[in-house]
Structures are given as structure tokens and as C-alpha cells.
Amino acid sequence: MMVAKTQRLTLSKFTLEDAAFFLELVNTPHWLKYIGDRNTKTIQDAENRIKEGHLKSYNTNGFGFYVLRLNESNTPIGTCGLIKRETLDHVDIGFAMLPDYEKKGFGYEASLAVLKLAKETFKLKKIVAITLPTNTPSIKLLEKLGLSYQKKVKPFEDDEELLLFAKTLNK
């Protein structure tokens, strides 16, 4: 189900049919380096992650991560969306692209659409984002989107320190 359209992209809810794409995405070098290995190694693992993560989030929160597809070919190239983490006070925006589609402005384009949804559809007042201090491309994108560095946080059990960025949406 489509949730937004930009000049080059269509943002749609994940379905189980997206399992092969999701499996490819979560095993790309940058995903593994900056987001982490989530032990998703088979189509079945990917389907389970979609069910337990994306589909559950849509049902519980009304939002989640979306598949980014090129308008011209319907090819899935990445993901962008919103997640409510128990360890953070506000909803978190995130994004990831397949390697061939990095550094082409797709993350920015998709994130602007997701921020608009956050404000207008989901009536969120504030958005946060977390990233590794070494993930310079994500930090630059978050700053370009108007999020600003707030503090260091340790939101996960691995005790890794991440940078927390935030943006107020009620303007």
C-alpha cells in the first residue's frame, strides 16, 4: 500500500512479498557496519522480521518503515520510515539504501516525505534519530534534514554509544 510519492520514489508499506529485497538490504556492507547484523540469513528470517517488525508497527503505531521503489521501474532500492523504540522518548526516523543507490539523494528525498507524514498524518511533535558517531553520511543527512545533535545515548543492550539527533515538527 502506497503511503507517499516523491519526484523519483514511491514509499509503500512492507509486505511479505518484500522478503527477498529485505534480506538483500539487511546484509549490505553499510547496513552491517552502521546498523548491525540482525541475523537475517534466509527468506524465512526476512519474512519473520517483516511480520514482527514492520507489520506489527503498522498495526500498533500506524507507521513504520517503508519500501522505497523507483517510480520508473518499481525497483526496490531502500527503506525509510519511523519507529517507536521503547528506549527513546520520541519516534525515530531511519533510512538505508542498497549500495547502488547510495549518495544519489534518495535518502534525503524519502526522509522529507517521511517527515511530512510524521507531522501531517501522524501529528508527531518531535522526531529523533540515532546513529553511530562514525556514520558520517547519516550525520550529514540528518543535519541537512534539520535535525540537530542533542546528546550521546546507549539505547540498546550492546552498550554501544550512539549520537541522538532531534527536530521539533510543530512549526
C-alpha positions in Angstrom: 0.0 0.0 0.0 1.5 3.3 -1.1 1.9 5.9 1.7 3.7 8.7 -0.2 5.2 9.6 -3.6 8.1 11.9 -4.4 9.6 13.0 -7.7 11.6 9.7 -8.1 10.2 7.4 -5.4 7.1 5.6 -4.2 7.0 4.8 -0.5 4.9 1.7 0.3 4.3 -0.5 3.3 6.3 -3.6 3.5 4.6 -6.9 2.7 5.8 -10.5 2.9 6.5 -10.3 -0.9 9.3 -7.9 0.0 11.2 -10.5 1.9 13.9 -11.2 -0.8 14.6 -7.4 -1.1 14.7 -7.0 2.7 17.1 -9.9 3.0 19.4 -8.3 0.5 19.2 -4.9 2.2 19.9 -6.0 5.7 23.0 -7.9 4.5 24.6 -5.0 2.6 28.0 -3.8 3.9 26.8 -0.4 5.2 23.8 -2.0 7.0 26.0 -4.5 8.7 28.6 -1.8 9.6 26.3 1.0 10.7 23.0 -0.7 11.8 24.3 -4.1 12.7 23.9 -7.8 11.9 20.3 -8.8 12.8 20.9 -12.4 11.9 18.6 -12.3 8.9 20.1 -15.0 6.7 17.1 -16.6 4.9 13.9 -15.6 3.2 12.1 -17.1 6.2 14.2 -14.9 8.6 13.3 -11.9 6.5 9.6 -12.7 6.5 9.7 -13.1 10.3 11.4 -9.7 10.6 8.8 -8.1 8.4 6.0 -9.7 10.4 7.4 -9.0 13.9 8.8 -5.5 13.0 7.2 -3.7 10.1 3.7 -5.2 10.1 3.4 -5.1 13.9 4.5 -1.4 13.9 1.9 -0.5 11.2 -0.8 -2.2 13.3 0.4 -0.8 16.7 1.6 2.7 15.8 0.0 3.4 12.4 3.5 3.9 10.9 6.8 2.0 10.4 9.5 1.6 7.8 8.5 1.7 4.1 9.9 0.2 1.0 11.4 2.8 -1.4 10.7 2.0 -5.1 11.8 3.9 -8.2 8.8 5.3 -9.8 10.0 4.5 -13.3 10.7 0.8 -12.8 9.1 -0.1 -9.4 12.5 -1.4 -8.3 13.0 -1.5 -4.5 16.1 0.4 -3.6 16.0 1.1 0.1 13.9 1.8 3.2 12.9 4.9 5.2 10.5 5.3 8.0 9.5 5.8 11.6 10.0 3.5 14.6 8.9 3.9 18.2 11.6 2.4 20.3 10.9 1.7 24.0 14.3 3.1 24.9 13.7 6.5 23.3 11.3 9.2 24.3 10.3 10.1 20.7 9.7 8.4 17.4 12.9 7.7 15.5 13.4 8.3 11.7 15.7 5.9 9.9 16.9 5.1 6.4 19.0 2.7 4.4 19.8 2.1 0.7 21.1 -0.6 -1.4 24.8 0.2 -2.3 24.0 1.2 -6.0 21.5 3.8 -4.8 23.6 5.5 -2.0 24.8 9.1 -2.4 22.2 9.9 -5.1 19.8 11.9 -2.9 17.2 9.2 -2.4 17.6 9.2 1.4 17.0 12.9 1.6 14.0 12.7 -0.8 12.4 9.8 1.1 13.2 11.4 4.5 11.5 14.6 3.6 8.3 12.6 2.6 8.5 10.7 5.9 9.0 13.9 8.0 5.9 15.3 6.2 3.9 12.2 7.1 5.2 12.4 10.7 3.9 16.0 11.1 0.8 16.0 9.0 -0.6 12.4 9.2 0.8 11.1 12.5 0.7 14.5 14.3 4.1 14.0 15.8 5.7 17.0 17.6 9.2 15.8 17.6 11.4 13.3 15.7 14.7 11.8 16.8 17.4 9.8 15.0 20.3 7.7 16.3 23.5 6.9 14.6 27.0 5.7 15.2 29.5 8.5 15.6 31.4 7.0 12.7 28.4 7.2 10.3 29.3 10.5 8.7 26.9 10.1 5.7 23.9 9.6 8.0 25.0 12.5 10.3 25.3 14.8 7.2 21.8 13.7 6.0 20.3 14.2 9.4 21.7 17.7 9.6 20.5 18.5 6.1 17.0 17.4 7.2 17.2 19.9 10.1 17.9 17.5 12.9 20.5 18.7 15.4 22.8 16.8 17.7 21.4 16.5 21.3 23.4 14.0 23.3 25.1 10.6 23.4 22.8 7.7 24.3 23.0 3.9 24.8 19.6 2.7 23.7 20.5 -1.0 23.1 21.8 -3.9 25.2 25.1 -3.9 23.3 26.0 -0.8 25.3 27.3 1.0 22.1 27.2 4.8 22.4 25.2 6.4 19.7 24.6 10.1 18.8 21.0 11.3 19.2 19.7 14.0 16.9 16.3 15.7 17.2 13.9 18.1 15.3 10.7 19.7 16.5 7.9 19.4 13.9 5.2 21.7 15.3 6.3 24.8 13.4 
